[in-house]
Amino acid sequence: MDTSPFLPYGRQQISEDDIRAVSDVLRSDWLTQGPAVPAFEDALADRLGADEVVACSSGTAALHLAMLSLGLGPGDAVVTSPITFVASANCARYVGAEVIFADVDPSTGLIDPESVAFILDGDRERKIKAIIPVHLAGQPADLAALADLAQPRNICMIEDACHALGAEYTDDNLNHKIGGNLHCDLSVFSFHPVKHVSTGEGGAVSTAHPELAERMRRFRNHGLSRESTLNEDLALSPEGQRNPWYYEMDEPGYNYRLTDIQAALGIQQLKQLSLSLERRREIAARYRSLIKEMFADGAVTPLTVRPGVFHAYHLFVVRIDFDRLGVSRATVMNRLRSRGIGTQVHYIPVHLQPYYRRLCGTAPGSFPQAELYYQQALSLPMYPGLTVSDVTRVVEELAGALERKPQSVSVR
């Protein structure tokens, strides 16, 4: 009987220090709206090299806050990738803006600047106000090329870095951190349990624009402000002093607050980010070596890594030529699960979701490169707790599930 543990495609890593940090907050006077949230924002800003960080309740909320801060709405349009989670597109719809999809490079799954350029050249009405590149699996998209397209047209850039905390890239021989806002107006992060840093659920936006940060802080808290005094008759006492209970709402917002419980976990987890990134890169290198050895004919290939990037490896995605091998992806995934290996597909192209088919008139064939990527993509287990023998087991079981002749791969 096989007693090997089940290996999910991703999982959280919780230490005793994490548990103590959360316990300390639970014993404190503040469970929410206390000092841990700004402390987490400061720690994250320091890690990213960002001027401002606004923490919130999820990566989806962070995307929505980014749209709200820019004042986007009906009559505007946002360009993004179809190879992403639906929230990357839905955030534009939350504010009534149109979504326009650009195709991807199937070897990376990243948005293709040439496809974006074609779309922008056709935007005669200049309704495109923002581009949302997605750093799929933890690999930075070509931000410099996209910024060269966006900046002359006064188009904002919002990088969806939910997979890419800790990633870096080079431009003009200089190294830049994702989230440092060199080429982007806003950078969005997620702290879901399978991400590099977890707060249970949570998100954040970094920016170099203090006015955008201030708008996001209001929007995350119902649109309330305790500083402004537009209603002087309510704000001020007869002696002209501000009433201590006063607050006002100039425009509606949301309850997108992060709690102190979550922030305390995030602060502690940030301390382990460098080790997590190092371990993920070691695991990825091991996967690449074993896959090259096991599948020398190229039937299984990892995604291409762009030159000049420091990949964060939130996911490890391989492309598999299922048609050539004569086996379906569902069959392979079910076989792997029965053998204790969890896999996933990231993602069903957003333009093929029923809502966007109706809204945009898209259909199979609308974005052939994105659909080619989707047809071949499979995410293998990737998280710091994997051992060398775990990675070897995954590759060997994948070969078996693809009905390749089992062979022993090196475990060095």
C-alpha positions in Angstrom: 0.0 0.0 0.0 1.4 3.4 -1.0 1.7 5.6 2.0 3.3 8.6 0.3 1.8 11.9 1.3 -0.5 13.8 -1.0 1.3 16.6 -2.7 -1.1 19.5 -3.6 -0.2 22.0 -6.3 0.3 24.6 -3.7 0.0 25.1 0.1 0.6 27.5 2.9 3.6 27.4 5.2 2.8 28.3 8.8 5.5 28.4 11.4 5.4 28.6 15.2 6.5 32.2 14.9 3.5 32.9 12.7 1.2 31.4 15.3 2.7 33.4 18.1 2.4 36.6 16.2 -1.3 36.0 15.6 -1.8 34.9 19.2 -0.2 38.1 20.4 -2.8 40.2 18.5 -5.7 38.0 19.8 -4.5 38.9 23.3 -4.2 42.6 22.5 -6.7 45.5 22.5 -6.9 45.6 18.7 -8.3 42.9 16.4 -8.9 45.4 13.6 -8.1 49.0 12.7 -5.1 48.9 15.1 -1.4 49.3 14.7 -0.6 46.0 13.0 -2.0 47.1 9.6 0.1 50.2 9.1 3.1 48.2 10.4 2.4 45.6 7.7 2.1 48.3 5.1 5.4 49.8 6.1 7.2 46.4 6.1 5.8 45.6 2.6 6.7 49.0 1.3 10.3 48.5 2.6 10.5 45.1 0.9 9.1 46.5 -2.4 11.0 49.8 -2.4 7.6 51.5 -2.8 6.5 54.9 -1.6 3.0 53.9 -0.5 1.3 50.6 0.3 -2.4 50.2 1.0 -3.4 46.9 2.5 -6.9 45.5 2.0 -9.0 42.4 2.3 -8.1 40.5 -0.9 -6.2 40.7 -4.2 -9.6 41.2 -5.9 -10.4 44.1 -3.6 -6.9 45.5 -4.4 -7.7 45.4 -8.1 -11.0 47.1 -7.5 -9.4 49.8 -5.3 -6.9 50.5 -8.1 -9.7 51.0 -10.6 -11.5 53.3 -8.2 -8.4 55.4 -7.4 -7.9 56.2 -11.1 -11.5 57.2 -11.5 -12.2 54.8 -14.3 -15.8 54.3 -15.3 -18.3 54.0 -18.2 -16.8 55.0 -21.5 -13.3 53.9 -20.5 -11.6 50.7 -21.5 -9.0 48.5 -19.9 -6.6 46.1 -21.7 -5.6 42.9 -20.0 -4.6 39.3 -20.6 -7.1 36.4 -21.1 -4.7 34.1 -19.3 -5.4 35.1 -15.7 -7.9 34.7 -12.9 -11.2 36.4 -13.7 -10.6 39.2 -11.2 -8.0 40.8 -13.4 -10.8 41.6 -15.9 -13.7 41.8 -13.5 -12.2 44.8 -11.7 -12.8 46.9 -14.8 -16.4 45.8 -14.9 -16.9 46.7 -11.3 -16.5 50.3 -12.2 -18.4 50.1 -15.5 -15.3 50.1 -17.8 -15.0 48.0 -20.9 -12.6 45.0 -21.0 -10.4 44.5 -24.1 -8.3 41.3 -24.2 -4.8 41.1 -25.8 -3.2 37.8 -26.8 -0.3 36.2 -25.1 3.0 34.5 -25.9 2.1 30.8 -25.5 5.7 29.9 -24.4 5.3 32.1 -21.3 1.6 32.7 -20.9 2.4 36.5 -20.6 0.6 39.3 -22.4 2.2 40.0 -25.8 3.3 43.7 -26.2 2.8 43.4 -30.0 -0.9 42.4 -29.4 -1.3 45.3 -27.1 0.3 47.7 -29.6 -2.1 46.5 -32.3 -5.1 47.2 -30.0 -3.8 50.6 -29.0 -3.2 51.6 -32.6 -6.9 50.8 -33.3 -8.2 52.9 -30.4 -9.3 55.8 -32.5 -11.5 57.2 -29.7 -8.7 57.0 -27.1 -11.0 55.3 -24.7 -8.3 52.9 -23.4 -7.2 54.4 -20.0 -5.4 51.5 -18.4 -3.4 48.3 -19.1 -3.3 45.4 -16.6 -0.3 43.1 -17.4 -0.4 39.9 -15.4 2.8 38.4 -14.1 1.6 34.8 -14.6 3.1 32.1 -12.3 5.5 34.7 -10.8 7.3 35.8 -14.0 7.3 39.5 -14.8 5.7 40.5 -18.1 7.7 42.9 -20.3 6.9 46.0 -18.4 9.4 48.2 -20.1 7.9 47.5 -23.6 4.4 48.0 -22.3 5.3 51.3 -20.6 6.8 52.5 -23.9 3.3 51.9 -25.4 1.3 53.3 -22.5 3.2 56.4 -21.5 3.0 58.4 -24.8 -0.8 57.8 -24.7 -1.2 58.8 -21.0 -2.5 55.3 -20.3 -2.1 54.0 -16.7 -0.3 50.8 -16.0 -1.6 48.5 -13.2 0.5 45.4 -12.8 -1.3 42.4 -11.5 1.6 41.0 -9.4 -0.6 38.6 -7.3 1.8 35.8 -8.3 5.0 37.8 -8.3 5.8 39.1 -4.8 9.6 39.2 -4.7 10.1 39.0 -8.5 12.5 41.3 -10.2 13.5 42.3 -13.7 16.2 44.3 -15.5 15.8 47.3 -17.7 18.8 49.3 -19.2 21.1 47.1 -17.1 19.4 48.2 -13.9 17.6 45.8 -11.6 14.0 46.7 -10.5 11.7 45.1 -8.0 8.1 44.3 -8.9 6.0 46.7 -6.9 8.6 49.4 -6.9 6.5 51.3 -9.5 9.2 52.2 -12.0 7.0 51.4 -15.1 3.6 51.1 -13.3 1.3 53.5 -11.6 -0.1 50.8 -9.3 1.0 47.3 -8.3 -1.5 44.8 -7.0 -0.6 41.8 -4.7 -2.5 38.9 -3.1 -1.9 37.1 0.2 -4.1 34.1 -0.3 -2.8 30.9 1.4 -1.0 29.5 -1.6 0.9 32.8 -2.3 4.4 33.6 -1.2 3.1 35.5 1.9 -0.2 34.7 3.4 -2.6 36.6 5.6 -5.3 34.0 5.1 -7.1 36.3 2.7 -5.7 39.7 1.9 -4.2 42.1 -0.7 -2.3 45.3 -1.2 -1.6 48.0 -3.7 1.7 49.8 -3.9 2.1 53.2 -5.7 4.4 56.2 -6.0 1.3 58.5 -6.1 0.2 59.7 -2.6 -3.1 61.0 -3.9 -4.0 57.6 -5.3 -3.0 55.9 -2.0 -5.2 58.4 -0.1 -8.2 57.6 -2.3 -7.7 53.9 -1.9 -7.6 54.3 1.9 -10.9 56.1 1.8 -12.5 53.6 -0.5 -11.4 50.6 1.6 -13.2 52.1 4.6 -16.7 52.9 3.3 -15.5 56.2 1.7 -15.2 57.7 5.1 -12.8 60.5 6.1 -12.1 61.8 9.6 -9.9 64.7 8.4 -12.0 66.6 5.9 -14.6 69.2 7.0 -16.9 69.7 4.1 -19.9 70.0 6.4 -18.7 72.7 8.8 -22.0 72.9 10.6 -21.6 69.2 11.7 -17.8 69.1 11.8 -17.1 72.0 14.2 -18.1 72.8 17.7 -19.5 76.3 18.6 -15.9 77.1 19.7 -14.7 76.2 16.2 -12.9 73.0 17.2 -13.4 69.8 15.3 -15.9 67.5 16.9 -14.1 64.3 18.1 -16.8 62.0 16.8 -17.1 63.6 13.4 -16.6 61.7 10.1 -18.0 62.3 6.6 -18.5 60.4 3.3 -18.0 62.4 0.1 -18.4 59.3 -2.1 -19.4 55.7 -1.3 -16.7 53.1 -0.5 -16.5 49.5 0.6 -15.5 47.5 3.6 -12.2 46.3 2.2 -10.2 46.5 5.4 -7.5 44.0 6.5 -7.6 43.0 10.1 -4.8 43.3 12.6 -4.9 39.5 13.0 -4.2 39.1 9.3 -1.6 41.9 9.2 0.4 40.3 12.1 0.6 37.1 10.1 1.7 39.0 7.1 4.5 40.8 9.0 5.9 37.5 10.2 5.6 35.8 6.9 7.4 38.7 5.1 10.4 37.8 7.2 10.6 34.4 5.4 10.0 35.7 1.9 13.7 35.5 0.8 14.0 31.9 2.0 10.7 31.0 0.2 11.9 32.5 -3.0 15.3 30.8 -2.8 13.6 27.4 -2.2 11.1 27.9 -5.0 14.0 28.6 -7.4 15.8 25.5 -6.3 12.7 23.4 -6.8 12.1 24.9 -10.3 15.7 24.2 -11.3 15.2 20.6 -10.2 12.0 20.3 -12.1 13.7 21.7 -15.3 16.6 19.3 -15.0 14.4 16.2 -14.5 11.9 17.1 -17.2 14.7 17.6 -19.7 16.1 14.2 -18.7 12.7 12.4 -18.7 11.1 14.1 -21.7 14.1 14.6 -24.1 11.7 14.6 -27.1 10.0 17.9 -25.9 6.6 16.3 -25.2 6.7 18.1 -21.8 8.4 21.5 -21.5 8.4 24.1 -18.7 7.3 27.6 -19.6 10.1 29.7 -21.1 11.7 32.2 -18.7 12.3 35.6 -20.2 15.9 36.9 -20.1 16.7 39.4 -17.3 14.0 38.3 -14.9 14.1 37.0 -11.3 11.2 34.5 -11.4 9.2 34.3 -8.2 7.8 30.8 -9.1 4.4 31.0 -7.5 3.5 28.2 -9.9 5.5 25.7 -11.9 3.7 25.3 -15.2 4.5 22.9 -17.9 3.2 22.7 -21.5 2.2 19.2 -22.5 1.4 18.1 -26.1 -1.6 16.0 -25.1 -2.7 15.6 -28.7 0.7 14.2 -29.7 0.7 11.9 -26.7 -2.8 10.7 -27.4 -4.1 11.3 -23.9 -6.4 13.9 -22.4 -5.4 16.4 -19.7 -8.4 15.3 -17.5 -7.2 11.7 -17.7 -3.7 12.7 -16.8 -4.8 14.9 -13.9 -7.1 12.1 -12.5 -4.3 9.5 -12.8 -1.9 11.8 -10.9 -4.5 12.5 -8.2 -5.0 8.8 -7.7 -1.2 8.5 -7.2 -1.2 11.4 -4.7 -0.1 14.3 -6.9 -2.3 17.4 -7.1 -2.2 19.5 -10.2 -4.2 22.5 -11.5 -4.8 24.5 -14.7 -4.1 28.2 -14.7 -6.3 29.3 -16.3 -9.4 28.9 -18.4 -9.1 31.9 -20.8 -11.3 34.7 -19.4 -12.6 35.5 -22.9 -14.2 32.1 -23.0 -16.2 32.6 -19.8 -20.0 32.9 -20.6 -20.1 36.5 -19.3 -17.4 37.7 -21.5 -18.6 35.8 -24.5 -21.9 37.7 -24.2 -20.2 41.0 -23.3 -17.3 41.0 -25.8 -18.6 38.6 -28.5 -15.6 36.4 -28.0 -15.5 32.7 -28.9 -13.0 29.9 -29.4 -10.5 31.2 -31.9 -10.7 34.8 -30.8 -7.2 34.6 -29.1 -5.4 31.6 -30.7 -2.2 31.9 -28.7 -3.9 32.2 -25.4 -6.1 29.1 -26.3 -3.0 27.2 -27.4 -1.4 27.9 -24.1 -4.5 26.8 -22.2 -4.8 23.6 -24.2 -1.3 22.5 -23.1 -0.9 24.0 -19.6 -0.6 22.0 -16.4 0.6 23.4 -13.0 2.7 20.9 -11.0 3.2 21.1 -7.2 5.2 24.1 -6.2 5.8 25.3 -2.6 8.8 25.6 -0.3 8.0 22.4 1.6 8.7 20.1 -1.3 11.7 17.9 -1.0 14.1 16.7 -3.7 12.4 13.3 -3.5 9.0 14.9 -3.8 10.0 16.6 -7.1 11.5 13.4 -8.4 8.3 11.6 -7.5 6.1 14.2 -9.3 8.1 13.9 -12.6 8.2 10.1 -12.5 4.4 9.9 -11.8 3.8 12.4 -14.6 5.7 10.1 -17.0 3.5 7.2 -15.8 0.3 9.2 -16.2 1.3 10.1 -19.7 1.9 6.4 -20.4 5.6 6.9 -20.9 7.8 4.0 -20.1 8.8 4.5 -16.4 12.4 5.2 -15.9 14.4 6.2 -12.8 15.6 9.7 -12.8 18.6 11.0 -10.8 18.0 12.1 -7.3 21.2 14.1 -6.8 
